[in-house]
Amino acid sequence: MSGDALDTANSAGLLRDEEVHAEAIRDDSETHVKAKPQCKTNSEKLAKAKELKDSGNALFKSGDTKNAAKKYHHALMFIKGALSSDFGVPGLPEEMINDKVSKEDRIVGDEMSAVIHNNLAACLIKTNQWESVIKHTSQCLKLQPDNAKALYRRGIAYCNSNNLLKAEEDLKKAQSLGGNDQNIKQQLAIVKSKLKSFEDEQKKMYINMFSK
């Protein structure tokens, strides 16, 4: 992330994604102590994750993207606690981890994880944190390969990271899934324009090389 982009992020009240995650881990000790009596089973942990996700959604709609992102990170921690049998997961108290995961809980947890990673990407796009947008949308797409919103957001991030071929690939797939979404069409047009400019520059460079 560039210095200018980081200044923009800080002035907008949203720290870098890694810093928000670190804050969520620090804050989690207090949250976990309060939630522990109600969150003994995997289903209860997933219910707590949904509560945190919904709070994050409300904060995002109000424009508080930093605290929305913290809620989303907290929610992901509860989901990991419910679904993981790996006692080495960083940042998770041992009592949050359960090695008996039902098929139903796995489905609910995976679906909610995909939504939360996508929501985090929406937060991070607002402050041009392209690397983190790619990370979270990719996590979403591992669980939901045909998620048009995640493909669109990752396409934006790839475009702004000058990875134009990957941007075009994601946006074309998003367009095939999202129908006549004008935002996807506009972003794909931007990518194609950038690709054409790049190709034109390459042609000029080769012409100049051989004309000498």
Secondary structure, 3 states (H helix, E strand, C coil): CCHHHHHHHHHCCCCCHHHHHHHHHHHHHHHHHHHHHHCCCHHHHHHHHHHHHHHHHHHHHCCCHHHHHHHHHHHHHHHHHHHCCCCCCCCCCHHHCCCCCCHHHHHHHHHHHHHHHHHHHHHHHCCCCHHHHHHHHHHHHHHCCCCHHHHHHHHHHHHHCCCHHHHHHHHHHHHHHHCCCHHHHHHHHHHHHHHHHHHHHHHHHHHHHHHC
